[in-house]
Amino acid sequence: MARWEPDARERFVASALQLFSEQGYDATTVAQIAEGAGLTRSTFFRHFSDKREVLAAGQAILSALFAEGIAEAPEDATPLAAVESGLVKAAGAMTARNRELGPRIEAVIASSAELQERAMLKKVQMASAIADALRARGVDSAVAAVAAELGILAFREAFDTWIADADGGALAPLMVASLARLRGAITQL
């Protein structure tokens, strides 16, 4: 086995999804994931803290992209316009591979209460990153929290639509449309 191989993270994710789908999350070990990826356990632990993290591998990157997009929004942007900028920035990083893996990851998460709890925690962490980025722009804390939650709702709705239609278009316009729809829904409260 080679000491270093390219695309280790992606190989671990692919191996884990295959094993989780075939034998279930609980029955799959890190050793099996590493073997399926053609890598070692120690290499696995250089990339992930545990097997749950394989399914959330890109969420820290998404949080950072949301925050960057918000920071890059025009100075006079409203909080939701800044969130839209963050969503568009994050959407730009999503590839056909994300679209392909999305349904498989969702299915594995749906099969385990532990993974469902972890997914909820990750959403909270992403919303927190968005709210923090808004507060850094001087947005009131309560407004930032509400805008962040709307951003996560828009992201989730758009992402679900995007992965359901493999021949569909780009993710960014779906996110913008979803956020606009949610913005309109608020006016009905």
Helices and strands as residue ranges (DSSP letters): H 8-23, H 30-37, H 41-47, G 51-56, H 59-72, H 79-91, H 96-110, H 113-136, H 141-164, H 171-186
